[in-house]
């Protein structure tokens, strides 16, 4: 009944957290954590595909693309940081 509201809040919170995470990880570790995001993204994609529940498939699918998009953001963050200098 409230799945849409709960999922919407989850999306809002995770996007905010991942923004901070990308900035801090790139600042401290460089871009190599993109490999971790790739593994999590691909695993989430697989779990979304294999899920028997539509709600779980949606949740895993969102997490898959959130993590895969984060790879792009890691490299973009490096460019932004280097252009500030």
Secondary structure, 3 states (H helix, E strand, C coil): CCHHHHHHHHHHHHHHHHHHHHHHHHHHHCCCCHHHHHHHHHHHHHHHHHCCCHHHHHHHHHHHHHHHHHHHHHHHHHHHHHHHC
